[in-house]
Amino acid sequence: MDRSLALELARVTEAAALACGRWVGRGDKIAADEAATGAMRQALGLMDIEGTVVIGEGEMDEAPMLYIGERLGSGRGPAVDIAVDPLEGTSLCAKGKSGAIATIALAPAGGFLHAPDMYMEKLIVGPAGHGCIDIDAPVGDNLRRLARAKQCQLGDLTVVLLDRPRHEAIISAIRQCGARILLISDGDVAPAVATGILGSGVDLVIGTGGAPEGVLAAAAIKCLGGDMQARLVFTTDEERQRAPQMGISDLTRVYGVEDLAGGDVFFAATGVTSGALLKGVRYFAGGAETDTLVMRSKSRTLRFIRSLHTFEHKPGF
């Protein structure tokens, strides 16, 4: 795929961030998500791609825009799978908390796992931990292997996971090892990306979160050269029955990075609220400033883009 797609994706996530940035702290996560989704859909429609949304806002009858199976783009470019989360961390945005981002990934058609909207068990590390993790091994074993690979003490490692009752056993095991813990309320894609950014302070992401977010995380991890293992978590009979319709036959399969995001993958994210990875949208008279990260797996290039937007030339913002 053409490397110019990377910059086009930056424009897409910037548009989403600028649209929902007006809703930061206003307590309406639905309005914020709708603003981001609408802007992202419009921007994607201008790209020279033949795109199909495989990770989106839900099924066609559940989502007015960016639904799974929706076709986007001019139709004049490459056939691609699209994975989107126009506003990852809707509650973070609504409450004005750190870490909300607008994010998107592209892969060649058939490249992304068509993950159902359900839970996924995840274990994620950056490049230094590649080949060191085993989702079936005890937490302590994974941490000790990672510490050896990074040539550091267990107490130097920081593990990120969602602050949920289901993670109590994992939290206890991490504490017994002496590693540090950062509990987050929402949004596990940004911390996953941070595992591959030198100096981010995040070494490992673990726990159960959304499967669609897991595919986005895998796209980023592939671009970074990191490692990830994941397994779908079925909580109802309905989810088990629906899995074959999504092409999933082995309900216990452990997925690697290539299984989740294959081929030449592009990833982009723009900060909505400031976090460890990206600064949020900053507004000024007549415009705004954004921070965006763009990556491509083929070249392993990371670009941090600081953009100044003049609203006189961007109607609608």
C-alpha positions in Angstrom: 0.0 0.0 0.0 1.1 3.6 -0.6 3.0 5.1 2.3 1.0 8.4 1.7 -1.9 6.7 3.4 -0.2 7.4 6.7 -0.7 11.1 6.4 -4.2 10.6 5.2 -5.0 8.7 8.4 -3.6 11.5 10.4 -6.1 13.8 8.8 -8.9 11.4 9.7 -8.0 11.1 13.4 -7.4 14.8 13.6 -10.8 15.5 12.3 -12.4 13.2 14.9 -10.4 14.7 17.7 -11.2 18.3 16.7 -14.9 17.4 16.5 -15.2 15.7 19.9 -12.7 17.9 21.7 -15.5 20.5 22.1 -17.3 18.0 24.4 -14.4 17.4 26.9 -15.7 17.6 30.4 -19.3 18.3 29.4 -20.6 15.1 30.8 -22.2 13.8 27.5 -20.2 10.9 26.2 -22.8 10.0 23.6 -22.7 13.5 22.0 -18.9 13.4 22.1 -18.8 10.0 20.4 -21.3 11.0 17.7 -19.2 14.1 17.0 -16.1 12.1 16.6 -17.8 9.4 14.5 -19.4 11.8 12.1 -16.2 13.7 11.5 -14.2 10.5 11.0 -16.7 9.1 8.5 -16.7 12.3 6.5 -12.9 12.3 6.4 -12.7 8.6 5.4 -15.1 9.2 2.6 -12.5 11.5 0.9 -9.7 8.9 0.9 -8.8 7.1 -2.3 -9.4 3.6 -0.8 -11.9 0.8 -1.2 -12.5 0.4 2.5 -14.6 -2.0 4.5 -15.2 -1.4 8.2 -14.4 -4.6 10.1 -14.0 -3.0 13.6 -16.5 -0.2 14.0 -19.3 1.3 16.1 -21.5 -1.8 16.0 -23.7 -3.7 13.6 -25.7 -1.8 10.9 -28.9 -1.8 12.9 -27.0 -0.6 16.0 -24.9 2.2 14.7 -25.9 5.0 12.3 -22.3 5.5 11.2 -19.1 3.5 10.8 -21.0 0.2 11.3 -19.3 -3.2 10.6 -19.5 -3.9 6.9 -19.9 -0.3 5.8 -18.0 0.7 2.7 -16.0 3.9 2.7 -13.6 5.8 0.5 -13.7 6.8 -3.2 -13.4 3.3 -4.4 -10.4 4.3 -6.5 -7.6 2.9 -4.3 -6.5 -0.3 -2.6 -9.0 -2.7 -1.0 -8.5 -2.3 2.8 -9.9 -3.4 6.1 -10.7 -0.5 8.5 -10.6 -0.7 12.3 -11.8 2.4 14.0 -12.5 3.8 17.5 -13.5 7.4 16.8 -13.3 8.2 20.5 -11.5 5.6 22.6 -12.4 6.6 26.2 -15.8 8.2 25.8 -16.2 8.5 29.6 -12.7 10.0 29.9 -13.7 12.6 27.4 -17.0 13.3 29.1 -15.4 13.7 32.5 -12.4 15.6 31.2 -9.9 12.9 32.3 -6.6 12.1 30.6 -6.0 9.5 27.9 -8.9 9.8 25.5 -7.8 9.4 21.8 -9.3 9.2 18.3 -7.8 6.1 16.6 -7.8 4.2 13.3 -5.9 1.4 11.6 -5.8 0.0 8.0 -4.7 -3.3 6.7 -5.0 -5.1 3.3 -8.4 -6.7 2.8 -8.7 -9.7 5.1 -5.9 -8.5 7.3 -7.8 -7.8 10.5 -9.6 -10.4 12.7 -13.3 -9.7 12.5 -13.6 -9.6 16.3 -17.1 -9.7 17.8 -18.1 -7.0 20.2 -17.2 -9.0 23.3 -14.4 -9.4 25.8 -10.8 -10.4 25.0 -8.0 -11.5 27.3 -4.9 -9.6 26.4 -1.1 -9.6 27.2 0.9 -6.9 25.5 4.6 -5.8 25.6 6.8 -3.6 23.5 9.8 -4.7 21.3 12.1 -5.5 24.2 9.6 -8.2 25.4 9.1 -9.8 22.0 9.0 -13.6 22.5 8.9 -13.4 26.3 5.2 -13.7 27.0 2.8 -16.6 27.4 -0.8 -15.8 28.1 -1.2 -19.3 29.7 1.7 -18.7 32.1 1.4 -17.2 35.6 1.7 -13.4 35.7 4.9 -13.7 37.8 6.6 -15.8 35.1 5.8 -13.3 32.4 7.0 -10.4 34.6 10.3 -12.2 35.4 11.0 -12.9 31.8 10.2 -9.4 30.8 12.5 -8.0 33.5 15.4 -10.2 32.3 14.8 -9.1 28.7 14.8 -5.4 29.7 17.7 -6.0 32.0 15.9 -4.4 34.9 14.5 -5.2 38.3 10.9 -6.4 38.8 10.3 -3.3 40.8 11.2 -1.2 37.8 8.3 -2.6 35.7 5.0 -0.8 35.4 1.9 -2.9 34.5 -1.3 -1.3 33.2 -4.7 -2.8 33.5 -8.3 -1.8 33.7 -9.6 -1.1 37.3 -12.2 -3.9 37.3 -13.2 -6.5 40.0 -12.4 -9.2 37.5 -8.8 -8.3 37.7 -8.4 -8.7 41.5 -6.4 -11.9 41.2 -4.0 -10.5 38.6 -3.5 -7.3 40.7 -2.7 -9.5 43.7 -0.2 -11.6 41.7 1.6 -8.5 40.3 1.9 -6.9 43.8 3.4 -10.1 45.2 6.1 -9.9 42.5 6.9 -6.3 43.5 6.1 -4.7 40.1 4.3 -1.4 39.9 0.7 -1.1 38.8 -1.2 1.6 37.0 -4.9 1.1 37.2 -7.0 2.9 34.5 -10.7 3.5 34.3 -11.2 3.2 30.6 -9.3 3.0 27.3 -6.7 0.3 27.0 -5.5 1.1 23.4 -3.3 4.0 24.4 -1.5 2.1 27.1 -0.9 -0.7 24.7 0.7 1.7 22.3 2.8 3.1 25.1 4.5 -0.2 25.8 6.4 0.3 22.5 7.3 4.0 23.1 10.7 4.4 24.8 10.3 6.4 28.0 6.5 6.1 28.2 6.7 4.4 31.6 4.5 1.5 30.5 6.1 -2.0 30.3 3.2 -4.4 30.0 -0.6 -4.3 29.6 -2.6 -7.3 30.9 -6.3 -8.2 31.5 -9.6 -8.5 29.9 -11.1 -5.7 27.8 -12.9 -5.2 24.5 -12.1 -7.4 21.6 -12.4 -4.6 19.0 -9.9 -2.6 21.0 -7.7 -5.6 21.0 -7.5 -5.6 17.2 -6.6 -1.9 17.2 -3.9 -2.5 19.8 -2.5 -5.4 17.7 -2.2 -3.0 14.7 -0.2 -0.6 16.8 1.9 -3.3 18.4 2.8 -4.7 15.0 3.9 -1.3 13.8 6.1 -1.0 16.9 7.6 -4.4 16.7 6.1 -5.5 20.0 4.4 -8.7 21.0 0.8 -9.6 22.0 -1.2 -12.6 22.8 -5.0 -12.6 23.1 -7.9 -14.9 23.5 -11.7 -14.2 23.2 -13.7 -14.5 26.4 -17.2 -15.9 25.9 -19.6 -14.9 28.7 -23.0 -16.0 27.2 -24.3 -18.8 24.9 -25.4 -16.1 22.4 -21.7 -15.0 22.0 -20.6 -18.6 21.5 -23.3 -19.2 18.9 -22.5 -15.9 17.1 -18.7 -16.6 16.8 -18.9 -18.9 13.7 -20.8 -16.2 11.9 -17.7 -14.0 12.4 -15.4 -16.8 11.1 -14.3 -18.0 14.5 -14.3 -21.8 14.8 -11.9 -22.4 17.7 -13.3 -20.6 20.7 -10.1 -21.3 22.8 -7.6 -20.1 20.2 -4.7 -17.9 21.4 -4.1 -15.2 18.8 -0.8 -13.6 18.1 -0.1 -10.2 16.5 -0.2 -11.5 12.9 -3.5 -13.3 13.6 -5.1 -10.1 14.7 -3.5 -7.7 12.2 -1.8 -9.2 9.1 -0.1 -7.6 6.2 1.1 -4.0 5.7 -0.6 -2.2 8.6 -1.1 1.5 9.2 -2.1 3.0 12.6 -2.9 6.6 13.7 -4.1 8.2 16.9 -4.8 11.8 17.9 -5.0 12.9 21.5 -8.4 14.2 22.6 -7.5 14.7 26.3 -3.8 14.9 27.3 -2.2 11.6 28.5 1.2 10.0 28.7 1.2 9.2 25.0 -0.3 12.3 23.3 -1.4 15.8 24.3 -5.1 16.6 23.9 -6.7 19.2 21.6 -5.7 22.8 22.5 -8.1 25.5 21.3 -7.1 29.1 20.6 -8.8 32.0 18.9 -9.8 30.8 15.4 -8.1 27.4 15.6 -6.7 24.5 17.5 -3.5 22.4 18.0 -3.4 18.6 17.9 -0.9 15.9 18.6 -0.9 12.8 16.4 1.0 9.5 16.2 1.2 7.7 12.9 2.9 4.4 12.3 3.4 1.8 9.5 4.4 -1.8 10.1 6.4 -2.2 6.9 8.9 0.6 7.7 8.5 0.6 11.5 8.4 4.4 11.2 6.9 6.4 14.1 5.9 10.0 13.4 4.7 12.4 16.0 2.8 15.2 14.3 2.0 18.6 15.9 -0.6 20.3 13.7 -2.1 23.8 13.8 -5.6 24.1 12.4 -7.2 27.3 11.3 -10.9 27.0 11.5 -11.5 29.7 8.8 -10.4 27.1 6.4 -12.0 24.1 8.1 -15.7 24.8 8.1 -17.7 22.9 10.8 -15.0 23.1 13.5 
